[in-house]
Amino acid sequence: MNNYPIQYYEFFVSFNEGDYYTCHDLIEEMWMTDKGNLFLKGLLQMSVAIYHYEYGNVKGARLMMKAAHNYLQKYRPFYWGLNLEEVNDFIEQCLLIIPEEIDKVPYNKISSLSKLPNLYLYLQDV
């Protein structure tokens, strides 16, 4: 089994619990020491995108999700114990759901946005 940074394991727990703000902090901590790691940057931006969407920042969610999609492509199909085909499918579904014509939704109207699909991340050894 690989020895990933502890923050990577904690990222999986936080992501699966829906705590995307903490996900951002955990991945950012790793990425700050390895800024060339676009895999981490992609996970970071995917987490930030979901967080933005949940708070009505539709434009930010759209931009971050598109960036995450771009960054993660070269790591497919499998990297650091993560099935990136599942992640890629999730991102592409989100991009179909996140409205192109809306930039922001007031907090009290967030329930009017379509829900994003659920994604649960699992570490797998190959």
C-alpha atoms as an extended CHARMM CRD file, in Angstrom:
* protein
*
       126  EXT
         1         1  MET       CA              0.0000000000        0.0000000000        0.0000000000  PROA      1               0.0000000000
         2         2  ASN       CA              1.2040000000        3.5040000000       -0.7950000000  PROA      2               0.0000000000
         3         3  ASN       CA              2.0250000000        5.9770000000        1.9060000000  PROA      3               0.0000000000
         4         4  TYR       CA              0.1170000000        9.0880000000        0.9370000000  PROA      4               0.0000000000
         5         5  PRO       CA              0.2240000000       12.2590000000        3.0380000000  PROA      5               0.0000000000
         6         6  ILE       CA             -2.2080000000       12.1080000000        5.9720000000  PROA      6               0.0000000000
         7         7  GLN       CA             -4.0850000000       15.0820000000        4.5030000000  PROA      7               0.0000000000
         8         8  TYR       CA             -4.9130000000       12.9470000000        1.4410000000  PROA      8               0.0000000000
         9         9  TYR       CA             -6.6290000000       10.3200000000        3.5810000000  PROA      9               0.0000000000
        10        10  GLU       CA             -8.4040000000       13.0580000000        5.5360000000  PROA      10              0.0000000000
        11        11  PHE       CA             -9.5220000000       14.5930000000        2.2160000000  PROA      11              0.0000000000
        12        12  PHE       CA            -11.4150000000       11.3820000000        1.3510000000  PROA      12              0.0000000000
        13        13  VAL       CA            -13.1980000000       11.3930000000        4.7090000000  PROA      13              0.0000000000
        14        14  SER       CA            -14.1380000000       15.0810000000        4.4440000000  PROA      14              0.0000000000
        15        15  PHE       CA            -15.2400000000       14.7650000000        0.8220000000  PROA      15              0.0000000000
        16        16  ASN       CA            -17.4890000000       11.7930000000        1.5580000000  PROA      16              0.0000000000
        17        17  GLU       CA            -18.9950000000       13.6820000000        4.5160000000  PROA      17              0.0000000000
        18        18  GLY       CA            -19.7500000000       16.6590000000        2.2420000000  PROA      18              0.0000000000
        19        19  ASP       CA            -17.3390000000       19.0020000000        4.0310000000  PROA      19              0.0000000000
        20        20  TYR       CA            -15.9170000000       20.6220000000        0.9080000000  PROA      20              0.0000000000
        21        21  TYR       CA            -14.4480000000       23.6010000000        2.7330000000  PROA      21              0.0000000000
        22        22  THR       CA            -12.2220000000       21.2850000000        4.7750000000  PROA      22              0.0000000000
        23        23  CYS       CA            -11.3700000000       19.3730000000        1.5720000000  PROA      23              0.0000000000
        24        24  HSD       CA            -10.0630000000       22.5920000000        0.1020000000  PROA      24              0.0000000000
        25        25  ASP       CA             -7.8530000000       23.2490000000        3.1390000000  PROA      25              0.0000000000
        26        26  LEU       CA             -6.4540000000       19.7140000000        3.2010000000  PROA      26              0.0000000000
        27        27  ILE       CA             -5.5870000000       19.5740000000       -0.4910000000  PROA      27              0.0000000000
        28        28  GLU       CA             -4.3040000000       23.1380000000       -0.5480000000  PROA      28              0.0000000000
        29        29  GLU       CA             -1.8740000000       22.2910000000        2.2520000000  PROA      29              0.0000000000
        30        30  MET       CA             -0.3910000000       19.5000000000        0.1050000000  PROA      30              0.0000000000
        31        31  TRP       CA             -0.5110000000       21.4980000000       -3.1130000000  PROA      31              0.0000000000
        32        32  MET       CA              1.3570000000       24.4470000000       -1.5490000000  PROA      32              0.0000000000
        33        33  THR       CA              4.3920000000       22.1710000000       -1.1250000000  PROA      33              0.0000000000
        34        34  ASP       CA              4.0910000000       20.7760000000       -4.6790000000  PROA      34              0.0000000000
        35        35  LYS       CA              2.5320000000       23.4400000000       -6.9040000000  PROA      35              0.0000000000
        36        36  GLY       CA              3.3820000000       21.5220000000      -10.0480000000  PROA      36              0.0000000000
        37        37  ASN       CA              1.0310000000       18.7330000000       -8.9740000000  PROA      37              0.0000000000
        38        38  LEU       CA             -1.9940000000       19.3990000000      -11.1550000000  PROA      38              0.0000000000
        39        39  PHE       CA             -3.7150000000       16.2850000000       -9.7990000000  PROA      39              0.0000000000
        40        40  LEU       CA             -3.9470000000       17.9480000000       -6.3850000000  PROA      40              0.0000000000
        41        41  LYS       CA             -4.9330000000       21.2370000000       -8.0200000000  PROA      41              0.0000000000
        42        42  GLY       CA             -7.7360000000       19.4450000000       -9.8900000000  PROA      42              0.0000000000
        43        43  LEU       CA             -9.0910000000       17.8750000000       -6.6800000000  PROA      43              0.0000000000
        44        44  LEU       CA             -8.7830000000       21.2380000000       -4.9550000000  PROA      44              0.0000000000
        45        45  GLN       CA            -10.7640000000       23.0080000000       -7.6520000000  PROA      45              0.0000000000
        46        46  MET       CA            -13.4160000000       20.2880000000       -7.8230000000  PROA      46              0.0000000000
        47        47  SER       CA            -13.9730000000       20.6670000000       -4.0630000000  PROA      47              0.0000000000
        48        48  VAL       CA            -14.0780000000       24.4520000000       -4.3100000000  PROA      48              0.0000000000
        49        49  ALA       CA            -16.5540000000       24.2140000000       -7.2000000000  PROA      49              0.0000000000
        50        50  ILE       CA            -18.9840000000       22.1280000000       -5.1540000000  PROA      50              0.0000000000
        51        51  TYR       CA            -18.5840000000       24.4960000000       -2.1980000000  PROA      51              0.0000000000
        52        52  HSD       CA            -19.2840000000       27.5450000000       -4.3980000000  PROA      52              0.0000000000
        53        53  TYR       CA            -22.3430000000       25.9090000000       -5.9380000000  PROA      53              0.0000000000
        54        54  GLU       CA            -23.7940000000       25.0780000000       -2.5240000000  PROA      54              0.0000000000
        55        55  TYR       CA            -23.5770000000       28.7540000000       -1.5900000000  PROA      55              0.0000000000
        56        56  GLY       CA            -25.0220000000       30.1570000000       -4.8130000000  PROA      56              0.0000000000
        57        57  ASN       CA            -21.8160000000       31.2220000000       -6.5540000000  PROA      57              0.0000000000
        58        58  VAL       CA            -22.7730000000       29.5220000000       -9.8080000000  PROA      58              0.0000000000
        59        59  LYS       CA            -20.1710000000       31.2740000000      -11.9730000000  PROA      59              0.0000000000
        60        60  GLY       CA            -17.3710000000       30.3460000000       -9.5550000000  PROA      60              0.0000000000
        61        61  ALA       CA            -18.6060000000       26.7580000000       -9.4670000000  PROA      61              0.0000000000
        62        62  ARG       CA            -18.7140000000       26.5650000000      -13.2470000000  PROA      62              0.0000000000
        63        63  LEU       CA            -15.2130000000       28.0240000000      -13.6840000000  PROA      63              0.0000000000
        64        64  MET       CA            -13.6530000000       25.8560000000      -10.9720000000  PROA      64              0.0000000000
        65        65  MET       CA            -15.3310000000       22.6710000000      -12.2470000000  PROA      65              0.0000000000
        66        66  LYS       CA            -14.0990000000       23.3460000000      -15.7950000000  PROA      66              0.0000000000
        67        67  ALA       CA            -10.5850000000       23.9470000000      -14.4700000000  PROA      67              0.0000000000
        68        68  ALA       CA            -10.7280000000       20.7480000000      -12.3970000000  PROA      68              0.0000000000
        69        69  HSD       CA            -11.8100000000       18.8270000000      -15.4930000000  PROA      69              0.0000000000
        70        70  ASN       CA             -8.8580000000       20.1890000000      -17.4690000000  PROA      70              0.0000000000
        71        71  TYR       CA             -6.2760000000       19.5380000000      -14.7540000000  PROA      71              0.0000000000
        72        72  LEU       CA             -7.3370000000       15.9410000000      -14.1040000000  PROA      72              0.0000000000
        73        73  GLN       CA             -7.4040000000       14.7210000000      -17.7230000000  PROA      73              0.0000000000
        74        74  LYS       CA             -3.7500000000       13.7300000000      -17.9270000000  PROA      74              0.0000000000
        75        75  TYR       CA             -4.0050000000       11.6140000000      -14.7640000000  PROA      75              0.0000000000
        76        76  ARG       CA             -6.7950000000        9.3840000000      -16.0590000000  PROA      76              0.0000000000
        77        77  PRO       CA             -7.7340000000        6.6070000000      -15.7030000000  PROA      77              0.0000000000
        78        78  PHE       CA             -6.1620000000        5.9850000000      -12.2820000000  PROA      78              0.0000000000
        79        79  TYR       CA             -3.7930000000        7.9940000000      -10.1280000000  PROA      79              0.0000000000
        80        80  TRP       CA             -2.8060000000        8.0040000000       -6.4430000000  PROA      80              0.0000000000
        81        81  GLY       CA             -5.2900000000        5.2320000000       -5.6900000000  PROA      81              0.0000000000
        82        82  LEU       CA             -8.2030000000        7.1880000000       -7.1800000000  PROA      82              0.0000000000
        83        83  ASN       CA            -10.4050000000        6.0630000000      -10.0730000000  PROA      83              0.0000000000
        84        84  LEU       CA            -10.3940000000        9.2170000000      -12.1460000000  PROA      84              0.0000000000
        85        85  GLU       CA            -12.8860000000        7.8010000000      -14.6330000000  PROA      85              0.0000000000
        86        86  GLU       CA            -15.5360000000        8.0450000000      -11.8920000000  PROA      86              0.0000000000
        87        87  VAL       CA            -14.3360000000       11.5340000000      -10.9640000000  PROA      87              0.0000000000
        88        88  ASN       CA            -14.3560000000       12.5980000000      -14.6230000000  PROA      88              0.0000000000
        89        89  ASP       CA            -17.9190000000       11.2940000000      -15.0980000000  PROA      89              0.0000000000
        90        90  PHE       CA            -18.9960000000       13.2090000000      -11.9700000000  PROA      90              0.0000000000
        91        91  ILE       CA            -17.3920000000       16.4380000000      -13.2040000000  PROA      91              0.0000000000
        92        92  GLU       CA            -18.9820000000       16.0950000000      -16.6270000000  PROA      92              0.0000000000
        93        93  GLN       CA            -22.4060000000       15.4820000000      -15.0490000000  PROA      93              0.0000000000
        94        94  CYS       CA            -21.9210000000       18.5710000000      -12.8710000000  PROA      94              0.0000000000
        95        95  LEU       CA            -20.9980000000       20.6690000000      -15.8920000000  PROA      95              0.0000000000
        96        96  LEU       CA            -24.2580000000       19.6400000000      -17.5610000000  PROA      96              0.0000000000
        97        97  ILE       CA            -26.2190000000       20.6290000000      -14.4270000000  PROA      97              0.0000000000
        98        98  ILE       CA            -24.5040000000       23.8980000000      -13.4620000000  PROA      98              0.0000000000
        99        99  PRO       CA            -26.4060000000       26.6110000000      -15.3700000000  PROA      99              0.0000000000
       100       100  GLU       CA            -24.4510000000       28.6020000000      -17.9610000000  PROA      100             0.0000000000
       101       101  GLU       CA            -26.8380000000       31.5740000000      -17.8750000000  PROA      101             0.0000000000
       102       102  ILE       CA            -26.7200000000       32.2550000000      -14.1120000000  PROA      102             0.0000000000
       103       103  ASP       CA            -23.7840000000       33.7440000000      -12.2330000000  PROA      103             0.0000000000
       104       104  LYS       CA            -25.1440000000       33.9960000000       -8.7150000000  PROA      104             0.0000000000
       105       105  VAL       CA            -28.1680000000       32.8940000000       -6.7280000000  PROA      105             0.0000000000
       106       106  PRO       CA            -29.1190000000       34.5570000000       -3.4220000000  PROA      106             0.0000000000
       107       107  TYR       CA            -28.6150000000       32.2500000000       -0.4480000000  PROA      107             0.0000000000
       108       108  ASN       CA            -32.3740000000       32.0420000000        0.2280000000  PROA      108             0.0000000000
       109       109  LYS       CA            -32.9330000000       30.8410000000       -3.3800000000  PROA      109             0.0000000000
       110       110  ILE       CA            -30.2370000000       28.1500000000       -3.4920000000  PROA      110             0.0000000000
       111       111  SER       CA            -32.8600000000       25.4230000000       -3.3290000000  PROA      111             0.0000000000
       112       112  SER       CA            -33.9470000000       26.5420000000       -6.8150000000  PROA      112             0.0000000000
       113       113  LEU       CA            -30.6570000000       25.2000000000       -8.2390000000  PROA      113             0.0000000000
       114       114  SER       CA            -30.6070000000       21.6380000000       -9.5150000000  PROA      114             0.0000000000
       115       115  LYS       CA            -28.7900000000       19.2870000000       -7.1620000000  PROA      115             0.0000000000
       116       116  LEU       CA            -25.3790000000       17.9920000000       -8.1580000000  PROA      116             0.0000000000
       117       117  PRO       CA            -24.9540000000       14.2130000000       -8.2260000000  PROA      117             0.0000000000
       118       118  ASN       CA            -23.3540000000       12.4500000000       -5.2850000000  PROA      118             0.0000000000
       119       119  LEU       CA            -19.7930000000       11.2430000000       -5.5770000000  PROA      119             0.0000000000
       120       120  TYR       CA            -18.0990000000        9.0800000000       -2.9800000000  PROA      120             0.0000000000
       121       121  LEU       CA            -14.3570000000        8.7560000000       -3.2630000000  PROA      121             0.0000000000
       122       122  TYR       CA            -12.5400000000        5.5480000000       -2.3540000000  PROA      122             0.0000000000
       123       123  LEU       CA             -8.8520000000        4.7820000000       -2.2380000000  PROA      123             0.0000000000
       124       124  GLN       CA             -8.1160000000        1.6950000000       -4.2840000000  PROA      124             0.0000000000
       125       125  ASP       CA             -4.8590000000       -0.1530000000       -4.8120000000  PROA      125             0.0000000000
       126       126  VAL       CA             -4.1670000000       -1.5100000000       -8.2420000000  PROA      126             0.0000000000
